[in-house]
């Protein structure tokens, strides 16, 4: 999961194809590196072929956190598997908030 | 750890073997071209059950493998992964690997570190290659379900913190619920801590599902079967909508949805029951002997009731014996893996066809059949099936076929292993036999006799010894093992067309067809399976051979003549004019001629072990109780033959010290 910091002060993260239970810890660690840097973060999830609930949780908590800190975050691409996992777990709105930065993810009723 | 826990663990491992068989058969069916959602669902359920149970019992080597496997099968199930031949072949190899891990877990054997890593990686790689954004799903399983009445359930699912760590995946639960009907999912993220404080593998989310379905609450609960102890689960039926025209069907109790069709019973309890049934059979035989015309005349009512009782007793005995019967599938299901491995090792394309796998056979016979069948399949793959080039040159399809079949004929089971290979090269067999001094150069043997040479100990026609076969330690062992089970092996072969090995086995070992013989004042039982023929009179064919004692000419070959009264040291004299010679087959393909005073008749006998209470007696395989209450010894013809041969050797050493030991000079 390479994080690249380019000259225009923007971080890009390409997510690995397999985001299973074993990947949740490493995913959290790498996302944590992007927190508090005050630079825009771009995540690309188009290569993801396998998702786990653990990774969905980590990403959901991260999306909420980063919106709270006000750092710009964008999702430059996502695969069907990635979108489907959020949709199946009733978290489509969380993903939507990343795609449309104006809205903030909220706790479901 | 408690005994109870260990018992459940053992039961789980037993179930795993059944799940592995399900995986093998469903994947093999898919590979054979039967693309059905139900097959994929069955395979998924099998791996899901393995994973769930393994997590619960702490089998750390099984869980990650099963999890990766389950993800691939789930991808196929939901249409995210397209089925391909390569994917299915990899999945079958992964099943083999998972089977090994489970067996190691059961036996406590240590597996090498990283044993399964390669298989997981290959499976995940190939699944990635087959991943598709828009693969059409197979016919959805839920369409197969009746939709005559619909209910809406509200399901509350609040996982405990450790649920994910035990390899439980809520996404798979969602998939299972989706397969049951129309699902709406609402997530609750209120328990999600700040990102930096969260533990990546703790469960924080919870869900409320709304499911409109025709399925029962029990089926919904089934989706949560592996997480019920790891979450708070509530299932409530909200409404019930009936199809307007359809009459209200009678309400089935919920438990009926889940009624198990089988129960697990310790084999020890079954054996006790079989023993009791044996005792009843003996008592029945005793009573039968007491029932005669005088009883009917004296008390016709009692006679009728007794006859009825005997019929019921016979039925009871048959039913009890049937409990020990198992489908031969347990053995046959192991063979596809073997053929896959042999195909890879020999670089030949080999297909296995299996028939009659539901044929039932006694548990003990079943357990001991695996090795002989494996030997024969190895031989077929290594020696029978030709290379692709040779097959094409012979006008055959490139892919060789090995057929394994079983069927019941009367009280026996016939197992056949055939191949469409090159057949037995009989000239080569003869050359080898002559070179080894087994037959003389001018010997004229029938085709059957030549084929039987292959069953001689250490005999092999292979030019080179491979890891698969060729050491000549197979066929004689096969014959010996099958004979120990009261069976026979024969061989049919046609040059250029292939070979067939036929194994004939008894349905059960607890009851046996025997011939009742009298020698002196004692009765004996000789298993019918080993008897070739009876001769009376026999004296004109008998002769005396130095070093071998008395022999009987049986269709041109000489069988040692053994007087049964001498074997067991009875001081009786057999009347040569009244006695009978019983020609009996012994292990290794030889024959002996047993001389007895009288053949009383044929009878089904209950086999009783004598070694539980007495020391093993040479020449005696067991005992039985006859209808008149007398105990009769069951003879072991092979051991009797060996006793004779050692006596002859002593005789030879004493009388012909310079003679050529063991050579027949008749």
Interface residues (C-beta under 8 A of the other chain):
Chain A: X17 X18 X20 X21 X22 X24 X25 X27 X28 X31 X32 X35 X49 X50 X51 X52 X53 X54 X56 X57 X58 X60 X61 X62 X64 X65 X66 X79 X80 X81 X84 X85 X88 X89 X90 X91 X94 X105 X107 X108 X109
Chain B: X64 X67 X68 X71 X75 X80 X124 X127 X128 X131 X133 X134 X164 X165 X167 X169 X170 X171 X174 X175 X178 X185 X186 X187 X188 X189 X190 X192 X193 X194 X195 X196 X198 X200 X201 X203 X204 X205 X207
